[in-house]
Amino acid sequence: MVCRSKEKGLIVLNEIIEKTRNPDIELIIADLSSQKDIRRAANEIKAKYPVIDVLINNAGAINDQRTETIDGYETTFATNHLGYFLFTNLLLDNLKAAPRARIVNVASEAQRMGKINFDDLQTKNGYTPMKAYSQSKLANIIFTYELAKRITGTNITANCLHPGVVNTNFGKELKGFTIILFKLGTPFMRNAERGAETSIWLATAPEVDGISGKYYSDKKEIKSQPASYDVEVQRKLWEISAQMTDVK
């Protein structure tokens, strides 16, 4: 488990150990908005776990105000997309060491409102929480499609998913009209257990063994927005992300 908060992470860690009776669960503290933190966490994981069978990337920050990370990038894009991109690339060798490995990227149907604006990836113009969030979740899907192409011929598959609208503390810091929408939707949200079902299924189910480069919801393949299938957009986003994270 890689978590930003040690206090909250330990609570979940203990719950998992209690429910599974498996004491071999480890908590690593890292802020996925910080590339230095990501590199430190990845190095720690690589040293302890030379073989990785499954990597689930699950970051979904949404921020009421536009802020920048310690690396100088807009926080939503840095956490939700660049965090996935850098962390995955740093762990690829360990995933390749497994007999069969899977990468699962948690995206969102917010992607349908998203647009990859290469002229303003940092959302400096006309920032809104949903504008930044939907772009980052579309980026998750585009990243997955390009990653799947680049790992073709290896033992690794990469897929992404929409978990459903899940009733957690996500978005609790929001204000104004956006938080009103969140509150109005609360009665229709699914609980955390249901929200995790498709992630777990993609990580473990025999029926998706060998399948790569797909987008799922409720354990069924669905289509993402048309722009996500543009191979030039896929390539360009990868190359820009590599530059921003110093991935060779």
C-alpha positions in Angstrom: 0.0 0.0 0.0 1.3 3.4 -1.0 -0.6 6.1 0.9 -0.1 9.8 1.5 -1.3 9.8 5.1 0.4 7.5 7.6 -2.4 7.9 10.1 -5.1 6.9 7.6 -2.9 4.3 6.0 -2.3 2.5 9.2 -6.0 2.3 9.9 -6.6 0.6 6.6 -3.5 -1.6 6.9 -4.8 -2.9 10.2 -8.3 -3.6 8.8 -6.8 -5.6 5.9 -4.6 -7.6 8.2 -7.6 -8.3 10.5 -9.9 -9.4 7.7 -7.4 -11.4 5.7 -5.3 -12.8 8.6 -2.3 -11.9 6.4 0.3 -10.0 8.4 2.5 -9.5 5.3 0.9 -6.1 4.3 3.3 -3.2 4.1 2.5 0.5 4.1 4.8 3.0 2.3 4.2 6.7 2.7 4.4 8.8 -0.4 2.7 11.9 -1.8 2.0 11.1 -5.4 2.1 14.8 -6.3 5.8 14.8 -5.6 8.2 13.2 -8.0 10.9 13.0 -5.4 8.4 11.1 -3.1 7.4 8.8 -6.0 11.0 8.0 -6.8 11.8 7.3 -3.1 8.8 5.0 -2.8 9.6 3.2 -6.0 13.2 2.6 -5.0 12.0 1.2 -1.7 9.5 -1.1 -3.4 12.0 -2.2 -6.0 14.5 -3.2 -3.4 12.1 -5.1 -1.2 10.0 -6.7 -4.0 12.1 -7.7 -7.0 9.0 -9.3 -8.6 5.7 -7.4 -8.8 2.6 -9.3 -10.1 0.1 -6.5 -9.9 0.2 -2.7 -9.8 -3.0 -0.8 -9.2 -2.7 3.0 -9.7 -5.6 4.7 -7.8 -5.1 8.4 -7.4 -8.0 10.8 -7.8 -7.3 14.2 -6.3 -9.7 17.1 -7.2 -8.8 20.6 -6.0 -11.1 23.5 -5.4 -8.4 26.1 -6.2 -5.5 25.8 -8.7 -2.3 25.0 -6.9 1.1 23.8 -8.1 3.2 21.0 -6.7 6.8 21.2 -5.4 7.8 20.3 -9.0 5.9 23.3 -10.4 3.0 21.4 -12.0 -0.7 21.9 -11.6 -1.6 19.6 -8.7 -4.5 17.6 -10.2 -2.6 16.8 -13.4 0.6 16.0 -11.4 -1.1 13.7 -9.0 -3.6 11.9 -11.1 -1.7 11.5 -14.3 2.0 12.2 -13.9 1.9 10.1 -10.6 0.6 7.1 -12.5 3.0 7.7 -15.4 6.2 8.0 -13.3 5.4 5.3 -10.7 4.5 2.8 -13.4 7.6 3.4 -15.5 9.9 3.1 -12.4 8.4 -0.3 -11.6 8.3 -1.8 -15.1 11.4 -3.9 -14.6 10.0 -5.5 -11.5 6.7 -6.2 -13.3 8.6 -7.8 -16.2 10.2 -10.1 -13.7 6.9 -11.7 -12.9 5.6 -14.7 -14.9 2.5 -12.7 -15.7 1.9 -9.1 -14.5 -1.0 -6.7 -14.7 -1.2 -2.9 -14.5 -4.6 -1.5 -13.5 -5.2 2.3 -13.8 -8.3 3.7 -12.1 -9.8 6.4 -14.3 -13.3 7.9 -14.3 -16.2 8.5 -16.6 -15.4 12.2 -15.9 -13.1 11.5 -18.9 -16.1 12.2 -21.2 -16.0 15.9 -20.2 -12.2 16.0 -20.5 -10.0 17.5 -23.2 -6.2 17.1 -23.5 -5.2 20.7 -24.1 -1.6 20.5 -25.1 -1.4 24.3 -25.1 -2.5 24.4 -21.5 -2.0 21.1 -19.8 -1.4 23.0 -16.5 -4.9 24.6 -16.7 -3.5 28.1 -16.2 -6.4 29.5 -18.2 -10.0 29.2 -16.9 -9.3 26.7 -14.1 -12.2 24.8 -12.6 -12.0 21.7 -10.4 -13.8 19.5 -12.9 -11.9 20.9 -15.9 -8.6 19.8 -14.4 -10.0 16.5 -13.0 -11.7 15.4 -16.2 -8.5 16.2 -18.2 -6.4 14.1 -15.8 -8.8 11.1 -15.9 -8.8 11.2 -19.7 -5.1 11.3 -19.5 -5.2 8.1 -17.4 -7.0 6.3 -20.2 -4.8 7.7 -23.0 -1.7 6.7 -21.0 -3.1 3.1 -20.6 -3.7 2.7 -24.3 -0.2 4.0 -25.2 1.4 1.9 -22.4 -0.4 -1.2 -23.6 1.2 -0.7 -27.1 4.6 -0.1 -25.7 4.6 -3.3 -23.6 3.2 -5.5 -26.3 5.3 -8.7 -26.4 6.1 -8.6 -22.7 4.4 -10.5 -19.9 2.6 -7.4 -18.8 -1.0 -6.2 -19.6 -2.4 -2.7 -18.9 -6.0 -1.8 -18.5 -8.1 1.0 -17.0 -11.5 1.3 -15.5 -14.3 3.5 -14.2 -15.0 2.5 -10.6 -18.4 4.0 -10.5 -19.3 7.1 -8.4 -18.1 6.0 -5.0 -19.3 7.5 -1.6 -16.0 8.2 0.1 -14.4 11.5 1.4 -13.4 12.3 -2.2 -14.0 16.0 -3.0 -14.9 17.0 0.6 -12.8 20.1 0.4 -14.7 21.5 -2.6 -16.8 24.6 -2.4 -19.5 26.3 -4.3 -21.5 24.7 -7.1 -19.2 21.7 -7.4 -19.7 20.5 -3.8 -23.5 21.0 -4.2 -23.4 18.5 -7.1 -21.4 16.0 -5.0 -23.9 16.2 -2.2 -26.9 15.9 -4.5 -25.4 12.7 -5.9 -24.5 11.1 -2.6 -27.7 9.0 -2.3 -27.0 7.4 -5.6 -23.3 6.6 -5.0 -22.0 3.1 -4.4 -20.0 2.1 -1.3 -16.2 1.6 -1.3 -16.5 -2.2 -1.6 -18.5 -2.0 -4.8 -16.2 0.7 -6.1 -13.3 -1.6 -5.8 -14.9 -4.6 -7.5 -13.7 -3.9 -11.1 -10.2 -3.0 -10.0 -9.9 -6.3 -8.1 -11.5 -8.2 -11.1 -9.0 -6.7 -13.5 -6.1 -7.5 -11.1 -7.1 -11.2 -10.6 -9.8 -12.6 -13.0 -8.7 -15.4 -15.3 -11.0 -14.1 -18.0 -9.0 -11.0 -18.6 -5.6 -12.8 -18.7 -3.7 -11.5 -21.7 -6.1 -8.7 -22.5 -4.5 -5.3 -22.6 -5.3 -1.7 -23.6 -9.0 -1.8 -22.7 -11.4 0.4 -20.6 -13.9 -1.2 -18.3 -16.9 -0.4 -16.1 -18.7 -2.9 -13.9 -16.5 -5.7 -15.2 -17.5 -5.0 -18.8 -15.4 -3.4 -21.6 -16.7 0.0 -22.7 -15.6 2.6 -25.1 -13.9 5.8 -23.9 -14.4 9.1 -25.7 -13.3 9.1 -29.3 -10.4 11.5 -28.7 -8.7 8.9 -26.5 -8.1 6.6 -29.5 -6.1 9.2 -31.5 -2.7 7.6 -31.8 -1.0 10.9 -32.3 -2.5 12.2 -29.0 -1.4 9.1 -27.3 2.2 9.4 -28.5 2.4 13.1 -27.8 1.0 12.8 -24.3 3.5 10.1 -23.5 6.4 12.1 -24.8 5.4 15.2 -22.9 4.8 13.2 -19.7 8.3 11.6 -20.1 9.9 15.1 -20.4 8.0 16.3 -17.4 9.0 13.3 -15.2 12.5 12.8 -16.7 11.6 9.3 -17.8 14.1 7.9 -20.4 
